[in-house]
Amino acid sequence: MPETVQDLTSVKSLSFEDTSIAFSSQSDFKLRKTYWLFASMNQGWLVNLGTFFIKIALRLRLPIKFLIKNTIFEQFCGGESIQDSEKTIQHLHNAHVGTILDYSIEGEETEKSFDETTLEILRTIERASESSDIPFSVFKVTGIASTDLLEAIQIGDSLNKEQKSEFDRVMKRVDTLCCRAYERNVRVFIDAEESWIQDTIDTLAYEMMSRYNHERPVVYNTYQMYRWESMAHLRRDTAEAQAKGYYLGVKLVRGAYLEKERLRAHEEEYQDPIQPTKEETDLAFNEAIDFCLANRDIISVCLGTHNEESCQYCVQHMKDMNIAPQDLHIYFAQLLGMSDNISYNLANAGYNVAKYVPYGPVEAVMPYLFRRADENKSIAGQSSREFRLISNELKRRKGCQ
């Protein structure tokens, strides 16, 4: 059952502008290094140029791994393996922030690679079972299944014998991961992906919830609130969970494939699945917060967001509803290397917070890192906000000397 407290007068006030807390774990040297990284990422032309030359250098096998590993990789990744990530796990633990180990290998499309990825995700579940420092595990279905196969199933294509056998293996991989999470008392996120394969992913997620979420929330599905139908799906899925007697695990995000979604909808002439405006996405996200808090007898929710307003919105509604910051049905999550002002200030105020910590071989996680650089460039004010906060903290420290 949800945990509440009758008196929240002791709850700490919360400001995402408090840089002394946001960057308390960073040395002056590390902070200056981060300053120069975001100063570079704040220049769109420089990001484009750097991405172009890094791709060429990797293709030509030029010796640039050391440079990458000590700049953008260091900022946004925990290491090349779980063992390499232990320092980051401890670093976050010291600030009362959890870790979500995210094996960020992309672009592999062979049965061998799918099996290897499954084994690695099982290792993250085992590591999570050893410590409360890792409250969730996570996987993308496209890491363990062919995108073409997922799309074929979604559009209702007749599968041949080989495809049916292939999908049976996908089902077995997904079940293996969720079953292990259940056995080890670990919660696991199934990440959202493109709309043309998301229905297939949803079907897998709800099948896993119906198997493993009866005693407690184990499996979480992801709702992309920039899709206009997501709120209706959340209501529908809640009713289904209530009818079948299992907990609904919910991760709320805005969404990460906007340009790709709109381009494909335009090219193939179907209805754009994305909200008409960012404002409508923000309203939908906050409506989902309200719904999840009101139904937390059956819903456990994680807010995967870098949006300060939505985090404050949730915090205020938790206070209004007399919900304790430590209520285990409610988590906040951000990516490693971004929005420390949100993560660390929430954690300092007593809320449940975790960072996504991507890891994997440098060359293999480059697609992820390119997206992070592009995201910081394209999201309105993202790099500018990070850069401003770091600048303010450097000035504050200089004034304290």
C-alpha atoms as one frame of an Amber mdcrd trajectory, in Angstrom:
protein
   0.000   0.000   0.000   1.137   3.640  -0.527   3.091   5.200   2.267   1.915
   8.572   3.608   2.865  10.839   6.453   0.487  13.054   8.374   2.912  15.916
   8.907   5.150  17.158   6.112   6.345  20.309   7.858   9.838  18.823   8.099
  10.126  18.329   4.309  12.983  20.448   2.965  12.262  23.306   0.618  13.309
  22.697  -2.967  15.066  24.964  -5.425  16.600  23.763  -8.677  18.743  26.912
  -8.742  20.807  25.813  -5.718  24.082  25.049  -7.462  25.935  24.450  -4.184
  23.911  21.233  -3.840  23.706  20.427  -7.551  27.493  20.337  -7.974  28.584
  19.529  -4.422  30.133  16.228  -5.528  32.268  17.791  -8.268  35.791  19.072
  -7.630  36.834  22.444  -9.031  38.838  20.661 -11.732  35.925  18.428 -12.765
  33.521  21.354 -12.771  35.792  23.447 -14.992  36.146  20.490 -17.351  32.343
  20.161 -17.490  32.112  23.918 -18.077  34.271  23.710 -21.203  32.403  20.651
 -22.479  29.025  22.374 -22.265  30.519  25.591 -23.613  31.431  23.585 -26.717
  28.083  21.802 -26.870  26.357  25.171 -26.626  27.670  25.908 -30.134  25.521
  24.028 -32.626  28.001  24.358 -35.469  30.774  22.939 -33.289  28.638  19.941
 -32.295  27.896  19.221 -35.958  31.538  19.578 -36.939  32.799  17.457 -34.039
  30.266  14.714 -34.703  31.251  14.649 -38.390  34.981  14.288 -37.698  34.531
  11.738 -34.904  32.473   9.518 -37.221  35.169   9.752 -39.889  37.949   9.070
 -37.372  36.148   6.002 -36.024  35.519   4.720 -39.528  39.218   5.150 -40.354
  40.167   3.573 -37.012  42.179   6.630 -35.955  43.416   6.595 -32.327  40.847
   8.987 -30.794  39.360   6.665 -28.164  41.387   8.320 -25.384  40.048  11.761
 -26.338  36.440  10.562 -26.467  36.736   8.599 -23.243  38.061  11.594 -21.319
  35.484  14.088 -22.588  31.958  13.275 -23.743  32.117   9.591 -22.682  33.249
  10.528 -19.177  30.416  13.072 -18.886  27.542  10.855 -20.002  28.658   7.233
 -19.371  29.627   5.224 -16.320  32.322   3.148 -18.012  32.839   0.366 -20.510
  31.531  -2.339 -18.164  29.545  -2.744 -14.951  32.835  -3.004 -13.068  34.059
   0.240 -14.646  30.801   1.889 -13.541  31.241   1.053  -9.848  32.951   4.380
  -9.165  29.966   6.238 -10.626  27.529   4.078  -8.648  29.349   4.959  -5.414
  29.648   8.617  -6.399  25.883   8.837  -6.879  25.215   6.827  -3.713  27.151
   9.388  -1.672  24.589  11.995  -2.775  21.632   9.637  -2.095  21.024   9.213
  -5.828  20.408   5.743  -7.235  21.838   4.235 -10.410  20.025   2.641 -13.356
  22.620   0.670 -15.310  21.811   1.034 -18.999  23.716  -1.215 -21.399  23.735
   1.188 -24.354  24.792  -0.962 -27.287  22.839  -0.025 -30.425  22.550  -1.078
 -34.037  23.176  -4.806 -33.566  20.820  -7.015 -35.592  21.975 -10.633 -35.213
  20.628 -13.431 -33.066  24.069 -13.744 -31.487  24.127 -10.066 -30.512  20.566
 -10.305 -29.128  21.591 -13.234 -26.913  24.748 -11.449 -25.770  22.762  -8.323
 -24.900  20.268 -10.429 -22.940  23.105 -11.925 -20.903  24.512  -8.464 -20.173
  21.134  -7.137 -19.032  20.856 -10.184 -16.751  24.165  -9.059 -15.232  22.686
  -5.619 -14.523  19.742  -7.292 -12.785  22.093  -9.401 -10.680  24.105  -6.301
  -9.759  20.917  -4.420  -8.876  19.832  -7.275  -6.608  22.990  -6.836  -4.558
  22.382  -3.245  -3.501  19.660  -0.660  -2.924  21.951   1.757  -4.793  20.465
   0.386  -8.041  16.666   0.623  -7.754  15.889  -0.326 -11.385  17.238  -2.202
 -14.382  16.295  -1.298 -17.941  16.294  -2.640 -21.476  15.150  -1.728 -24.973
  13.282  -4.454 -26.836  15.213  -3.514 -30.001  18.366  -4.535 -28.133  17.109
  -8.114 -28.091  14.843  -8.225 -31.167  14.823  -7.231 -34.814  13.110  -3.911
 -35.522  11.769  -5.290 -38.808  10.191  -8.230 -36.983   8.565  -5.975 -34.358
   7.137  -3.785 -37.120   5.883  -6.767 -39.124   3.971  -7.988 -36.068   2.508
  -4.537 -35.402   1.139  -4.099 -38.925  -0.293  -7.616 -38.889   1.900  -9.275
 -41.495   1.628 -13.036 -41.752   4.818 -14.470 -40.278   6.593 -17.346 -41.940
   7.927 -20.293 -39.957  11.343 -18.687 -39.479   9.836 -15.400 -38.282   7.547
 -17.198 -35.841  10.539 -19.040 -34.435  12.433 -15.750 -34.203   9.601 -14.091
 -32.294   9.367 -17.066 -29.938  13.005 -16.376 -29.064  12.190 -12.691 -28.504
   9.375 -13.663 -26.124  11.726 -16.015 -24.300  14.384 -13.287 -23.909  11.875
 -10.782 -22.567  10.424 -13.341 -20.173  13.894 -14.407 -19.011  14.739 -10.812
 -18.095  11.454 -10.073 -16.342  11.402 -13.411 -14.539  14.936 -12.855 -13.246
  13.946  -9.366 -12.084  10.974 -10.878 -10.238  13.129 -13.591  -8.646  15.770
 -11.055  -7.558  13.223  -8.456  -6.345  14.445  -5.897  -8.900  12.218  -3.489
 -10.830  12.805  -3.299 -14.572  11.930  -0.616 -17.122  11.001  -1.505 -20.688
  11.960   1.603 -22.638   9.681   3.204 -25.238  10.669   3.343 -28.899   9.232
   4.462 -32.256   5.447   4.433 -32.740   5.600   1.874 -35.568   6.931  -0.774
 -33.181   5.564   0.513 -29.860   2.296  -1.461 -29.947   4.307  -4.694 -30.150
   6.475  -3.552 -27.244   3.383  -2.607 -25.226   1.878  -6.058 -25.776   5.062
  -7.679 -24.483   5.182  -5.325 -21.477   1.611  -5.995 -20.372   2.026  -9.735
 -20.785   5.036  -9.500 -18.441   3.096  -7.378 -15.941   0.266  -9.908 -15.907
   2.832 -12.596 -15.026   5.055 -10.797 -12.527   3.320  -7.702 -11.073   0.677
  -9.347  -8.871   2.658  -9.095  -5.619   4.539  -5.865  -6.309   5.469  -3.645
  -9.261   8.307  -5.387 -11.102   7.846  -4.539 -14.793   7.373  -0.916 -15.887
   6.238   0.201 -19.321   7.108   3.639 -20.716   4.570   6.251 -21.803   5.717
   8.937 -24.237   3.486  11.902 -23.453   4.354  13.722 -26.667   2.063  11.168
 -28.333  -1.499  12.448 -28.192  -3.050   9.053 -27.436  -0.796   8.244 -24.436
  -3.129   9.578 -21.742  -5.989   7.451 -23.060  -3.658   4.439 -23.099  -2.635
   5.097 -19.494  -6.286   5.161 -18.385  -7.041   2.003 -20.395  -4.018   0.146
 -19.013  -4.871   1.124 -15.444  -8.378  -0.284 -15.840  -6.884  -3.481 -17.304
  -4.465  -3.837 -14.385  -7.282  -3.316 -11.895  -9.448  -5.900 -13.628  -6.659
  -8.483 -13.686  -5.312  -7.680 -10.231  -1.743  -6.584 -10.937   0.283  -3.438
 -10.320   0.871  -1.096 -13.241   4.486   0.035 -13.515   4.651   3.402 -15.305
   7.582   5.431 -16.527   6.560   8.835 -17.854   8.712  10.552 -20.475   8.016
  13.262 -23.009   9.586  11.382 -25.930  12.809  11.151 -27.902  11.919  10.575
 -31.556   9.990  13.719 -32.494  11.724  14.590 -35.772  11.804  10.955 -36.912
   8.108  10.458 -36.042   6.942  13.575 -37.866   9.059  12.894 -40.934   7.773
   9.342 -41.319   4.144  10.394 -40.774   4.569  13.027 -43.490   6.326  10.705
 -45.943   3.888   7.816 -45.498   0.844  10.100 -45.201  -0.668   8.920 -41.928
  -1.827  10.927 -38.926   1.037  12.482 -37.000   1.159  10.656 -33.623   2.810
  13.644 -31.900   1.047  16.393 -29.958   0.636  19.590 -32.045   2.685  21.726
 -29.603   5.165  21.359 -26.771   2.658  23.090 -24.479   0.158  20.298 -25.088
   2.857  17.735 -24.343   3.626  19.512 -21.059  -0.073  19.563 -20.135  -0.404
  15.852 -20.955   2.681  15.024 -18.875   1.301  16.872 -15.855  -2.141  15.298
 -16.348  -0.423  11.902 -16.243   1.293  12.898 -12.986  -2.087  13.754 -11.465
  -3.559  10.457 -12.634  -0.676   8.349 -11.325  -0.661  10.035  -7.916  -4.432
   9.659  -7.612  -4.166   5.933  -8.455  -1.014   5.009  -6.612  -2.809   2.159
  -4.881  -2.236   0.350  -8.183   0.294   2.531 -10.069   3.991   2.931  -9.310
   5.469   5.764 -11.343   8.868   7.075 -12.335   9.132  10.544 -13.863  11.884
  10.331 -16.451  12.240  14.023 -17.162  14.665  16.934 -17.304  11.785  19.407
 -17.091  12.031  21.472 -13.916   8.393  22.595 -14.023   7.040  19.048 -14.130
   9.283  17.966 -11.251   8.125  20.925  -9.158   4.543  20.173 -10.188   4.844
  16.603  -8.907   6.548  17.691  -5.687   3.805  20.221  -4.970   1.050  17.713
  -5.629   2.745  15.183  -3.383   2.717  17.793  -0.631  -0.921  18.681  -1.321
  -1.860  14.987  -1.123   0.232  14.439   2.011   2.491  11.923   0.233   5.913
  11.398   1.793   8.956  12.202  -0.382  10.268   8.678   0.300   7.077   6.961
  -0.953   8.453   4.002  -2.910   5.689   4.287  -5.518   7.183   7.546  -6.827
  10.634   8.059  -8.383  12.351  10.745 -10.421  15.059   9.926 -12.988  17.469
  11.880 -15.175  20.390  10.984 -17.423  23.931  10.914 -16.084  25.752  14.129
 -16.918  22.598  16.206 -17.347  20.246  18.129 -15.039  22.257  17.599 -11.862
  20.430  20.635 -10.486  17.232  18.560 -10.570  18.634  15.205  -9.438  20.795
  16.366  -6.556  18.352  18.938  -5.185  15.494  16.421  -5.269  17.667  13.846
  -3.495  18.797  16.418  -0.934  15.143  17.186  -0.193  14.482  13.489   0.462
  12.829  12.389  -2.794  13.599   9.110  -4.567  15.963   9.869  -7.457  18.027
   7.763  -9.837  20.331   8.495 -12.741  20.397   6.519 -15.959  24.042   5.404
 -16.233  24.794   4.188 -19.771  27.801   1.921 -20.197  29.465  -0.169 -22.877
  32.536  -0.152 -25.147  33.334   3.372 -26.326  32.861   2.609 -30.032  29.564
   0.825 -29.407  27.953   3.615 -27.357  28.856   6.394 -29.805  25.318   6.459
 -31.322  24.017   7.167 -27.807  26.625   9.890 -27.251  25.872  11.526 -30.589
  22.205  11.688 -29.556  23.118  13.279 -26.230  25.181  15.948 -27.983  22.414
  16.559 -30.495  19.763  16.603 -27.761  21.655  19.218 -25.784  21.913  21.256
 -28.958  18.313  20.842 -30.114  16.271  20.940 -26.900  15.440  24.575 -26.329
  17.877  25.950 -23.784  19.259  22.573 -22.612  22.959  23.332 -23.110  22.434
  26.974 -22.204  20.774  25.966 -18.940  23.533  23.504 -18.027  26.178  26.052
 -18.984  24.514  28.838 -16.965  24.214  26.705 -13.835  27.835  25.559 -14.016
  28.959  29.156 -14.583  26.983  30.284 -11.537  28.574  27.593  -9.377  32.094
  28.506 -10.510  31.374  32.156  -9.652  29.939  31.139  -6.272  33.027  29.096
  -5.435  35.303  31.911  -6.499  33.387  34.308  -4.250  33.743  31.905  -1.306
  37.554  31.769  -1.577
